[in-house]
Amino acid sequence: MLRYMLVLSLVINFLFASELGITEKLGDSVSLDLKFINEKSEVVTLRELMDGKPTLLTLNYFRCSGICTPQLNDMADMLGRLDLKENVDYRVLTVSFAETETGPLAAAKKRNLLASMTRAFDEDAWNFVIGKDGSSKVLADEVGFYFEKDVLSNGNVEYIHGAALIVLSPEGKITRYLNGIDQLPFDVKMSVIEAADGKVGPTIAKTLLFCFAYDPKGKTYVFVWEKIAATVMITIVLVFFIWLVRSGRKEDDHQKKGEDNE
């Protein structure tokens, strides 16, 4: 039994060490006093950024070579078609969890995305911010968004992370998760209306995508191999554990039969 417990402990430790993606915390609240640096390099609180309105929250980083760009591009397209008035019915907040990034970088990202939109959009309604004193990590933990730093062979730093649109009520309650990089305007509209009343809604079922790493040589996006390796290792360990349990039971049965025959 001891050997079984040791193997199981290894599996559990490995699972927790490899925790990535999103753990939903519907109904929980975020800390409105967290401080961030906006695209104008000003220090602002989450309360000020939300301005008492339902808020669409994404967590990204502005130098991301993976799914952040298509996610934010889709956001810009979706917001341009959303049948609600920005800065009146809702606000949008994109938080960088890479705290080495800067206000000017956030401003450039915002400028490019607003320029891509098909209609005039109130630029004050969509803020791009970076963390201050670890605030982006605190916010990410509060909404259950987990990421992992990955240092590439060329020394560049990327992050393995998921993609989701998280909806907050005016009081900061987490009311809905919309997974993936593409969102339908109708789904977002209903989520904002529910958030305005503080209603918690079920997650819209979509596959949670993870960040890809960019291969400059092949000029394509490739899946991070560590995730595949982790899945294979966990599977092997679980299969081995099941085999140990079954073989142990057979051994016990054999011993019992031997005792009965005596």
Sine and cosine of phi, psi and omega as CSV:
sin_phi,cos_phi,sin_psi,cos_psi,sin_omega,cos_omega
0.00,0.00,-0.57,0.82,-0.03,-1.00
-0.88,0.47,-0.66,0.75,-0.02,-1.00
-0.92,0.39,-0.55,0.83,0.04,-1.00
-0.90,0.44,-0.68,0.73,-0.02,-1.00
-0.91,0.41,-0.59,0.81,0.02,-1.00
-0.91,0.42,-0.69,0.72,0.02,-1.00
-0.90,0.44,-0.69,0.72,0.01,-1.00
-0.89,0.46,-0.62,0.78,0.03,-1.00
-0.89,0.46,-0.64,0.77,0.04,-1.00
-0.89,0.45,-0.67,0.75,0.01,-1.00
-0.88,0.48,-0.74,0.67,-0.03,-1.00
-0.89,0.46,-0.70,0.72,0.01,-1.00
-0.88,0.47,-0.64,0.77,-0.01,-1.00
-0.92,0.39,-0.64,0.77,0.01,-1.00
-0.89,0.46,-0.70,0.72,-0.02,-1.00
-0.94,0.35,-0.59,0.81,0.00,-1.00
-0.92,0.38,-0.43,0.90,-0.05,-1.00
-0.98,-0.19,0.33,0.95,-0.08,-1.00
-0.92,0.39,0.89,-0.45,0.05,-1.00
-0.65,-0.76,0.22,-0.98,0.04,-1.00
0.99,-0.16,-0.61,-0.79,-0.09,-1.00
-0.71,-0.70,0.78,-0.62,0.15,-0.99
-0.96,-0.28,0.93,-0.37,-0.11,-0.99
-0.92,0.40,0.68,-0.74,0.01,-1.00
-0.78,-0.63,0.77,0.63,-0.02,-1.00
-0.84,0.54,0.73,-0.69,0.01,-1.00
1.00,-0.02,-0.31,0.95,0.07,-1.00
-0.97,0.25,0.23,-0.97,-0.01,-1.00
-0.86,-0.51,0.53,-0.85,0.06,-1.00
-1.00,-0.04,0.29,-0.96,-0.02,-1.00
-1.00,0.08,0.93,-0.35,-0.09,-1.00
-0.96,0.28,-0.23,0.97,-0.01,-1.00
-1.00,0.00,0.02,1.00,0.06,-1.00
-0.87,0.50,0.63,-0.77,-0.04,-1.00
-0.96,-0.28,0.64,-0.77,0.01,-1.00
-0.73,-0.69,0.22,-0.98,0.09,-1.00
-0.93,-0.36,0.86,-0.51,-0.07,-1.00
-1.00,0.07,-0.07,-1.00,-0.07,-1.00
-0.93,0.37,-0.20,0.98,0.09,-1.00
-0.99,-0.13,0.17,0.99,-0.02,-1.00
0.90,0.43,0.47,0.88,0.06,-1.00
-0.99,-0.15,0.55,-0.84,0.07,-1.00
-1.00,0.07,0.84,-0.54,-0.03,-1.00
-0.70,-0.71,0.44,-0.90,0.05,-1.00
-1.00,-0.04,0.31,-0.95,0.07,-1.00
-0.88,0.48,-0.58,0.81,0.04,-1.00
-0.87,0.50,-0.69,0.72,0.02,-1.00
-0.92,0.40,-0.63,0.78,-0.01,-1.00
-0.91,0.41,-0.61,0.79,-0.01,-1.00
-0.98,0.18,-0.51,0.86,0.08,-1.00
0.81,0.58,0.61,0.79,0.07,-1.00
0.93,0.37,0.42,0.91,-0.04,-1.00
-0.82,-0.58,0.40,-0.91,0.14,-0.99
-0.83,0.56,0.63,-0.78,-0.11,-0.99
-0.76,-0.65,0.71,-0.70,0.10,-0.99
-1.00,-0.06,0.88,-0.47,-0.10,-0.99
-0.92,-0.39,0.76,-0.65,0.19,-0.98
-0.82,-0.58,0.54,-0.84,0.09,-1.00
-0.91,-0.42,0.85,-0.52,-0.07,-1.00
-0.57,-0.82,-0.13,-0.99,0.29,-0.96
-0.63,-0.78,0.58,-0.82,-0.27,-0.96
-0.97,0.26,-0.35,0.94,0.05,-1.00
-1.00,-0.07,0.16,0.99,-0.07,-1.00
-0.86,0.51,0.76,-0.65,0.03,-1.00
-0.99,-0.17,0.14,0.99,-0.03,-1.00
-0.94,-0.34,-0.82,-0.57,-0.16,-0.99
-0.99,0.17,-0.15,0.99,0.01,-1.00
-0.86,0.51,-0.70,0.71,-0.05,-1.00
-0.89,0.45,-0.79,0.61,0.05,-1.00
-0.89,0.45,-0.54,0.84,0.03,-1.00
-0.90,0.44,-0.74,0.67,-0.03,-1.00
-0.95,0.32,-0.55,0.83,0.09,-1.00
-0.89,0.46,-0.66,0.75,0.05,-1.00
-0.92,0.40,-0.61,0.79,0.05,-1.00
-0.85,0.53,-0.73,0.68,-0.01,-1.00
-0.88,0.48,-0.68,0.74,0.02,-1.00
-0.91,0.42,-0.71,0.71,-0.02,-1.00
-0.90,0.43,-0.68,0.73,0.00,-1.00
-0.90,0.45,-0.53,0.85,0.04,-1.00
-0.92,0.38,-0.36,0.93,-0.02,-1.00
-0.95,-0.32,-0.01,1.00,-0.07,-1.00
-0.96,0.29,0.78,-0.62,-0.07,-1.00
-1.00,0.08,0.82,0.57,0.09,-1.00
-0.57,-0.82,0.32,-0.95,-0.02,-1.00
-0.99,-0.13,0.90,-0.43,0.03,-1.00
-0.90,0.44,0.52,-0.85,-0.01,-1.00
0.94,0.35,0.00,1.00,0.12,-0.99
-0.86,-0.51,-0.81,0.59,0.00,-1.00
-1.00,0.01,-0.43,0.90,-0.08,-1.00
-0.29,-0.96,0.22,-0.97,0.15,-0.99
-0.76,-0.65,0.26,-0.97,-0.02,-1.00
-0.80,-0.60,0.65,-0.76,-0.03,-1.00
-0.67,-0.74,0.84,-0.54,0.09,-1.00
-0.92,-0.38,0.88,-0.47,-0.08,-1.00
-0.95,-0.33,0.80,-0.60,0.10,-0.99
-1.00,0.08,0.77,-0.64,0.05,-1.00
-1.00,-0.09,0.06,1.00,0.11,-0.99
-0.99,-0.12,0.99,-0.14,-0.18,-0.98
-0.98,0.21,0.07,1.00,0.13,-0.99
-1.00,0.08,-0.14,0.99,0.02,-1.00
-0.97,0.25,0.26,-0.97,-0.18,-0.98
-0.82,-0.57,0.23,-0.97,0.06,-1.00
-0.85,0.53,-0.73,0.68,0.03,-1.00
-0.86,0.52,-0.58,0.81,0.05,-1.00
-0.92,0.39,-0.65,0.76,0.06,-1.00
-0.90,0.44,-0.64,0.77,0.00,-1.00
-0.90,0.43,-0.64,0.77,0.01,-1.00
-0.91,0.42,-0.66,0.75,0.02,-1.00
-0.89,0.45,-0.70,0.71,0.01,-1.00
-0.88,0.47,-0.71,0.70,-0.03,-1.00
-0.87,0.50,-0.69,0.72,-0.02,-1.00
-0.91,0.40,-0.65,0.76,-0.03,-1.00
-0.95,0.32,-0.66,0.75,0.03,-1.00
-0.90,0.43,-0.58,0.82,0.00,-1.00
-0.93,0.38,-0.42,0.91,-0.03,-1.00
-0.99,0.14,-0.20,0.98,-0.08,-1.00
-0.97,0.24,0.50,-0.87,-0.11,-0.99
-1.00,0.05,-0.04,1.00,0.05,-1.00
-0.61,-0.80,0.25,-0.97,0.05,-1.00
-0.93,0.37,0.79,-0.62,-0.05,-1.00
-0.83,-0.56,0.74,-0.67,0.01,-1.00
-0.88,0.48,0.94,-0.33,-0.11,-0.99
-0.91,0.42,-0.37,0.93,0.03,-1.00
-0.96,0.27,-0.21,0.98,-0.05,-1.00
-0.99,0.12,-0.29,0.96,-0.04,-1.00
-0.82,-0.57,0.95,-0.32,-0.02,-1.00
-0.97,-0.23,0.62,-0.79,0.07,-1.00
-0.89,-0.45,0.87,-0.49,-0.13,-0.99
-0.73,-0.69,0.34,-0.94,0.13,-0.99
-0.87,-0.49,0.32,-0.95,-0.08,-1.00
-0.97,0.26,0.37,-0.93,0.10,-1.00
-0.77,-0.64,0.82,-0.57,0.01,-1.00
0.83,0.56,0.66,0.75,0.08,-1.00
0.99,0.16,0.21,0.98,-0.09,-1.00
-0.91,0.41,-0.55,0.84,-0.01,-1.00
-0.92,0.39,-0.60,0.80,0.04,-1.00
-0.93,0.38,-0.64,0.77,0.04,-1.00
-0.88,0.47,-0.72,0.69,0.01,-1.00
-0.89,0.46,-0.68,0.73,0.02,-1.00
-0.86,0.51,-0.69,0.72,0.03,-1.00
-0.90,0.43,-0.62,0.78,-0.04,-1.00
-0.91,0.41,-0.52,0.85,0.02,-1.00
-0.99,-0.13,0.04,1.00,0.05,-1.00
0.98,0.22,0.47,0.88,-0.01,-1.00
-0.98,-0.18,0.91,-0.42,-0.08,-1.00
-0.91,-0.41,0.67,-0.75,-0.03,-1.00
-0.65,-0.76,0.22,-0.98,-0.05,-1.00
-0.62,-0.79,0.75,-0.66,0.03,-1.00
-0.96,0.29,0.64,-0.77,0.01,-1.00
-0.74,-0.67,0.91,-0.42,0.03,-1.00
-1.00,-0.03,0.89,-0.46,-0.06,-1.00
-0.98,0.20,0.21,-0.98,-0.04,-1.00
-0.89,0.46,-0.44,0.90,0.01,-1.00
-1.00,0.06,0.05,1.00,0.03,-1.00
1.00,-0.05,-0.19,0.98,0.03,-1.00
-0.94,0.35,0.52,-0.85,0.00,-1.00
-0.96,-0.28,0.80,-0.60,0.12,-0.99
-0.79,-0.62,0.14,-0.99,-0.02,-1.00
-0.79,-0.62,0.70,-0.71,0.12,-0.99
-1.00,0.00,0.82,-0.57,-0.08,-1.00
-0.32,-0.95,0.25,-0.97,0.05,-1.00
-1.00,-0.04,-0.06,-1.00,0.03,-1.00
-0.71,-0.70,0.79,-0.61,0.02,-1.00
-0.36,-0.93,0.44,-0.90,0.14,-0.99
-0.97,-0.26,0.85,-0.53,-0.07,-1.00
-0.94,-0.35,0.76,-0.65,-0.08,-1.00
-0.97,-0.26,0.76,-0.65,-0.01,-1.00
-0.90,-0.44,0.61,-0.79,0.09,-1.00
-0.97,0.26,0.23,-0.97,0.03,-1.00
-0.83,0.55,-0.44,0.90,0.01,-1.00
-1.00,0.00,0.02,1.00,0.03,-1.00
1.00,-0.05,0.20,0.98,0.04,-1.00
-0.98,0.19,0.66,-0.75,0.04,-1.00
-0.98,0.19,0.91,-0.41,-0.11,-0.99
-0.95,-0.32,-0.36,0.93,0.01,-1.00
-0.26,-0.96,0.48,-0.88,0.13,-0.99
-0.88,-0.47,0.74,-0.67,0.12,-0.99
-0.87,-0.48,0.97,-0.23,-0.08,-1.00
-0.97,0.24,0.35,-0.94,0.08,-1.00
1.00,-0.10,-0.05,-1.00,-0.07,-1.00
-0.96,-0.29,-0.15,0.99,0.00,-1.00
-0.84,-0.54,0.77,-0.64,-0.06,-1.00
-0.81,-0.59,0.63,-0.78,0.04,-1.00
-0.99,0.11,0.70,-0.72,0.01,-1.00
-0.81,0.58,-0.61,0.79,-0.01,-1.00
-0.90,0.43,-0.69,0.73,0.02,-1.00
-0.87,0.49,-0.68,0.73,-0.02,-1.00
-0.93,0.37,-0.64,0.76,0.01,-1.00
-0.87,0.50,-0.74,0.67,0.01,-1.00
-0.88,0.47,-0.61,0.79,0.00,-1.00
-0.91,0.41,-0.64,0.77,0.01,-1.00
-0.92,0.39,-0.68,0.73,0.00,-1.00
-0.88,0.47,-0.69,0.73,0.03,-1.00
-0.91,0.41,-0.65,0.76,-0.01,-1.00
-0.90,0.44,-0.57,0.82,0.01,-1.00
-0.87,0.50,-0.52,0.86,0.03,-1.00
-1.00,-0.09,0.05,1.00,-0.01,-1.00
0.96,0.26,0.29,0.96,-0.03,-1.00
-0.99,0.14,0.74,-0.67,0.03,-1.00
-1.00,-0.01,0.81,-0.59,-0.03,-1.00
-0.93,-0.38,0.37,-0.93,0.01,-1.00
-0.94,0.34,0.43,-0.90,0.03,-1.00
-0.93,0.38,0.71,-0.71,0.08,-1.00
-0.97,0.25,0.86,-0.51,-0.16,-0.99
-0.93,0.38,0.94,-0.34,0.13,-0.99
-0.57,-0.82,0.42,-0.91,0.04,-1.00
-0.94,0.35,0.74,-0.67,0.04,-1.00
-0.98,0.20,0.90,-0.44,-0.01,-1.00
-1.00,0.03,0.44,-0.90,0.03,-1.00
-0.89,-0.45,0.38,-0.92,-0.04,-1.00
-0.90,0.43,0.65,-0.76,0.09,-1.00
-0.98,-0.21,0.43,-0.90,0.07,-1.00
-0.99,-0.12,0.57,-0.82,-0.03,-1.00
-1.00,-0.01,0.77,-0.64,0.04,-1.00
-0.99,-0.17,0.98,-0.20,-0.06,-1.00
-0.91,0.42,-0.47,0.89,-0.01,-1.00
-0.94,0.33,-0.73,0.69,0.00,-1.00
-1.00,0.06,-0.14,0.99,-0.03,-1.00
0.80,0.60,0.77,0.64,0.01,-1.00
-0.47,-0.88,0.20,-0.98,0.05,-1.00
-1.00,-0.09,0.72,-0.69,-0.01,-1.00
-0.84,-0.54,0.54,-0.84,-0.01,-1.00
-0.96,0.29,0.63,-0.78,-0.02,-1.00
-0.91,0.41,0.87,-0.50,-0.14,-0.99
-0.91,0.40,-0.46,0.89,-0.04,-1.00
-0.86,0.51,-0.56,0.83,-0.03,-1.00
-0.93,0.37,-0.66,0.75,0.04,-1.00
-0.90,0.43,-0.71,0.70,0.00,-1.00
-0.87,0.49,-0.66,0.75,0.00,-1.00
-0.89,0.46,-0.68,0.73,0.01,-1.00
-0.89,0.46,-0.69,0.72,0.01,-1.00
-0.89,0.45,-0.70,0.71,-0.02,-1.00
-0.89,0.46,-0.68,0.73,0.01,-1.00
-0.89,0.45,-0.68,0.74,0.01,-1.00
-0.87,0.49,-0.71,0.71,0.00,-1.00
-0.88,0.47,-0.70,0.71,-0.02,-1.00
-0.90,0.44,-0.67,0.74,0.01,-1.00
-0.90,0.43,-0.68,0.73,0.04,-1.00
-0.88,0.47,-0.67,0.74,0.02,-1.00
-0.89,0.45,-0.64,0.76,0.02,-1.00
-0.89,0.46,-0.71,0.70,0.02,-1.00
-0.88,0.47,-0.64,0.77,0.01,-1.00
-0.90,0.43,-0.65,0.76,0.03,-1.00
-0.88,0.48,-0.69,0.72,0.00,-1.00
-0.88,0.47,-0.72,0.69,-0.04,-1.00
-0.92,0.40,-0.66,0.75,-0.01,-1.00
-0.93,0.37,-0.57,0.82,0.05,-1.00
-0.90,0.44,-0.64,0.77,0.03,-1.00
-0.91,0.42,-0.66,0.75,0.02,-1.00
-0.89,0.46,-0.64,0.77,0.00,-1.00
-0.90,0.43,-0.66,0.75,0.03,-1.00
-0.90,0.43,-0.67,0.74,0.01,-1.00
-0.90,0.44,-0.62,0.78,0.01,-1.00
-0.91,0.42,-0.66,0.75,0.03,-1.00
-0.91,0.42,-0.63,0.77,0.02,-1.00
-0.90,0.43,-0.65,0.76,0.02,-1.00
-0.90,0.43,-0.62,0.78,0.03,-1.00
-0.90,0.44,-0.63,0.77,0.03,-1.00
-0.93,0.38,-0.63,0.78,0.02,-1.00
-0.91,0.42,-0.61,0.79,-0.01,-1.00
-0.93,0.37,-0.49,0.87,0.02,-1.00
-0.96,0.28,0.00,0.00,0.00,0.00
